């Protein structure tokens, strides 16, 4: 089963003026973290915050099988 995660962007102000949300389809927290780590939004200075945000993210079970990926990203 896969889930839609709605993850708060982890880069704090002033580097990210307003933050943002990243929507990810993943099987579990670890896969979600790995997808985010491998994305263009990744900055290794914030490694510890990514998993923290993934664990706190609301997630919704998907009825259909979907490919694990970033669905949409809005960050500032």
C-alpha beads as a LAMMPS data file, in Angstrom:
LAMMPS data file: protein, C-alpha beads

76 atoms
75 bonds

1 atom types
1 bond types

-500.0 500.0 xlo xhi
-500.0 500.0 ylo yhi
-500.0 500.0 zlo zhi

Masses

1 110.0

Atoms # bond

1 1 1 0.000 0.000 0.000
2 1 1 1.215 3.490 -0.805
3 1 1 0.451 6.786 0.847
4 1 1 0.314 10.423 -0.139
5 1 1 2.501 12.380 2.279
6 1 1 2.080 16.139 2.632
7 1 1 5.461 17.203 3.980
8 1 1 6.235 20.682 5.346
9 1 1 9.385 22.070 3.746
10 1 1 12.292 21.759 6.172
11 1 1 14.455 24.745 5.190
12 1 1 13.902 27.542 7.742
13 1 1 13.604 31.311 7.242
14 1 1 15.481 33.241 5.851
15 1 1 16.759 30.611 3.399
16 1 1 13.140 29.728 2.664
17 1 1 11.061 32.847 3.113
18 1 1 7.648 31.194 3.429
19 1 1 8.456 27.487 3.634
20 1 1 6.298 25.258 1.485
21 1 1 4.819 21.811 0.985
22 1 1 6.049 18.786 -0.899
23 1 1 3.564 16.043 -1.827
24 1 1 5.158 12.607 -2.055
25 1 1 3.820 9.148 -2.864
26 1 1 5.699 6.487 -0.883
27 1 1 5.216 3.133 0.849
28 1 1 6.590 4.279 4.202
29 1 1 8.507 7.002 6.051
30 1 1 11.906 5.703 4.976
31 1 1 11.027 5.647 1.287
32 1 1 9.498 9.121 1.571
33 1 1 12.693 10.411 3.223
34 1 1 14.858 8.827 0.525
35 1 1 12.787 10.359 -2.275
36 1 1 13.086 13.789 -0.672
37 1 1 16.808 13.331 -0.043
38 1 1 17.349 12.524 -3.704
39 1 1 15.338 15.546 -4.923
40 1 1 16.580 18.911 -6.149
41 1 1 15.253 20.503 -2.929
42 1 1 17.722 18.502 -0.833
43 1 1 20.363 20.392 1.117
44 1 1 22.452 18.179 3.415
45 1 1 22.618 20.936 6.049
46 1 1 19.014 20.023 6.914
47 1 1 19.321 16.209 6.882
48 1 1 18.063 15.865 10.468
49 1 1 14.925 17.905 9.740
50 1 1 13.753 15.890 6.728
51 1 1 12.830 12.723 8.646
52 1 1 11.324 14.827 11.437
53 1 1 8.989 16.463 8.892
54 1 1 8.188 13.128 7.194
55 1 1 7.158 11.508 10.491
56 1 1 4.964 14.512 11.374
57 1 1 3.379 14.709 7.897
58 1 1 -0.258 13.877 7.347
59 1 1 -0.569 10.851 5.073
60 1 1 -3.438 9.393 3.167
61 1 1 -3.792 5.818 1.907
62 1 1 -4.134 5.585 -1.862
63 1 1 -6.827 3.394 -3.400
64 1 1 -4.846 2.763 -6.601
65 1 1 -1.275 1.600 -7.046
66 1 1 0.937 4.571 -7.890
67 1 1 4.628 5.038 -8.641
68 1 1 6.650 6.379 -5.705
69 1 1 7.636 9.951 -6.490
70 1 1 7.305 13.626 -5.706
71 1 1 3.895 14.587 -7.054
72 1 1 4.127 18.326 -6.547
73 1 1 6.426 20.735 -4.768
74 1 1 5.804 24.316 -3.724
75 1 1 8.692 25.921 -1.863
76 1 1 10.002 29.450 -1.472

Bonds

1 1 1 2
2 1 2 3
3 1 3 4
4 1 4 5
5 1 5 6
6 1 6 7
7 1 7 8
8 1 8 9
9 1 9 10
10 1 10 11
11 1 11 12
12 1 12 13
13 1 13 14
14 1 14 15
15 1 15 16
16 1 16 17
17 1 17 18
18 1 18 19
19 1 19 20
20 1 20 21
21 1 21 22
22 1 22 23
23 1 23 24
24 1 24 25
25 1 25 26
26 1 26 27
27 1 27 28
28 1 28 29
29 1 29 30
30 1 30 31
31 1 31 32
32 1 32 33
33 1 33 34
34 1 34 35
35 1 35 36
36 1 36 37
37 1 37 38
38 1 38 39
39 1 39 40
40 1 40 41
41 1 41 42
42 1 42 43
43 1 43 44
44 1 44 45
45 1 45 46
46 1 46 47
47 1 47 48
48 1 48 49
49 1 49 50
50 1 50 51
51 1 51 52
52 1 52 53
53 1 53 54
54 1 54 55
55 1 55 56
56 1 56 57
57 1 57 58
58 1 58 59
59 1 59 60
60 1 60 61
61 1 61 62
62 1 62 63
63 1 63 64
64 1 64 65
65 1 65 66
66 1 66 67
67 1 67 68
68 1 68 69
69 1 69 70
70 1 70 71
71 1 71 72
72 1 72 73
73 1 73 74
74 1 74 75
75 1 75 76
